[in-house]
Every structure is written in structure tokens, then in C-alpha cells.
Amino acid sequence: EKLLTQSPATLSVSQGEGATLSCRASQNVNTNLAWYQQKPGQAPRLLIYRASTRATGVPARFSGSGSGTEFTLTIRSVQSEDFAVYYCQEYNDWPPSRRTFGQGTKLEIK
Amino acid sequence: QVQLVQSGAEVKKSGASVKVSCKASGYDFTSYYMHWVRQAPGQGLEWMGIINPSGGSVHFAQKFQGRVTLTRDTATSTVYMDLSSLTSEDTAVYYCARTTSGNYYFDYWGQGTLVTVSS
């Protein structure tokens, strides 16, 4: 079963600093990877799909990169509203897997 | 605008079943797949299953096969998730989420339904 491993588990940054979140797949997923943001008490929100395409309405400070097994979500100049948990998700294969999501990275205020 | 509106919170006893609904609006209901994803308290996201509202075909994660039923009502643009033989480990927020038929990233999500299972 394909696994996604996110690192770090928790990332502490100050507002205005940059943040880099990683997602590693145990097998090649090409560019079939998405990133989501989840705030407490809310449903996840799609940020990035196809590894690097921003979803509608997502600020330009969010960018995604990578292909194959290594992926990165970069937040340039973190704003107060960006402190949340971030999940990656692969969708390379059919059928989807129970573990299609990574375990998440919590972005917290330093 | 696209909206997925789920039914309200449920409290169930161990061994019981729960049925959660997800009403879609703002798009062609039969043109997008609907998935169910759950999240236990303080935990990550776990994919459960998918239904094609057009023909009703379904697929489930192996963990949930035999215990989850997905149905849809095209007249009301609503999908239903029925989970049986509940245990405390099923206590979670259950989300419906939409994908296209070709790319299974989730562009719209329901607000979530908390299901609490008590003994």
C-alpha cells in the first residue's frame, strides 16, 4: 500500500517568515498530488492540485512543487490565517487508498 | 455556488447503525463522484469510499467493506452513508467530498457530521 509521509510533524514559524512543508510518497505518484489546509472545527480546504496548481481563490503566497515521490508546499511570508494543519493527498491510482492522505503537518506560531 | 450540506450530529450506542446525508447543490450532481472521508478526534483524514451518482457504482476501502453502504437519490441530489456495527473507534467527524471522475482530489467538502458512539 502506498504511503505518504509528511515532515515535519510540527513547524513553528513567526508571522512574516517563510515555511516549507514536505510530503514524501513511498511510490511514484507522478504529479498526482494535492495539498489541503484544515483549521480547527472546519473541513479541509483544497490549496494545490496536480502538485503545483493553485485552487481557485488561493493566495499566491502558497506554492507547490515536486513530482514522483518528493513534494513541497511553500508558504511565502506566513500570515496569521495560515496557522493550521496541512495534509498532502495522492490520487495517482485507482482505487483510492484508505491512507491516501499524509498524516499532516501542523503549522504553529513561534 | 457549489455546496455540500450534511446532516446533523448523531449519538449512537455501540452496535447500532448511523446514516449521514450529504445534499449537493450548485452543480450537475451526476457529473462528479462523491467520497466519504472521516477524521477521528485529534487524528488525520481517512478515506472510506466513493459513489458515482450517475450509475450508483461504489467502491470502499477494505477496512470498511461489509460495514458501509453508500446510496444516492438523484431526485434530491443527495448521497447517503450508512455505517453499521458501530464501535467507539467509529467516533469521528464524517465528511462528504466531491471529485471529478478523472482526478480524485477533493475540491469541495461538506461541513462534516460528528458521530459519537457510546457504550
Interface residues (C-beta under 8 A of the other chain):
Chain A: N32 A34 Y36 A43 P44 R45 L46 Y49 R50 A55 Y87 Q89 Y91 W94 P95 P96 S97 R98 R99 T100 F101 G102 Q103 G104
Chain B: H35 V37 G44 L45 E46 W47 M48 I50 H59 A61 Q62 K63 Y95 A97 T99 N103 Y104 Y105 F106 D107 W109 G110 Q111 G112
